[in-house]
């Protein structure tokens, strides 16, 4: 009899503890946490502002959602955009995160585009504000390509072919100096013609 009472008391205590803990247990269906819409790749004119956005399906039970935009370009590593913590990101022409700016590489070669993505973090919390569970999802990169300035176009058809031809020649000569030395003038001329043609066609 005493054993039965003790067992009953234990079960009641366990049931009470479980009932108190249930509200704080993870109840969010994280499979529903996903990106449902985002801006597609953009082509813009030089000096034109642009806005990117991301839309997320937030499951029931999520108490807080954080956004953080990131960037990358041809001549820069991936980095965080300061104060870009909302679903929308607007980049002005004078922004350091504008394609071709100093932070995202020069506009001479490869600096006419930049890529942006958003990292979204969702939190489930208990009644006391403590984090129970969280998930992070990241959107795919959106590429924004701007038109080149007159100076950039001028550089691409006058100076850049020479720079790239010399760079290509230096690589080949460093790999096999004695073999390629006799044909280096022909090789350089070929590279020069190739880059002139390629850059000229890219203007149109």
Buried (B, 14 or more C-beta within 10 A) or exposed (E): EEEEEEEEEEEEEEEEEEEEEEEBEEEBEBEEBEBEEBBEEBEBEBEBEBEBBBBBEBBEBBEEEEBBBBBBBBBBEEEEBEEBEBBBBEBEBEBEBBBBBEBBBBBBBBBBBBBBBBBBBBBBBBEEEEEBBBBEBBBEBBBBBBEBBEEBBEBBBEEBBBEBBEEBBEEBBEEEEEEBEEEBEEBBEBBBEBBBEEBEEEEE
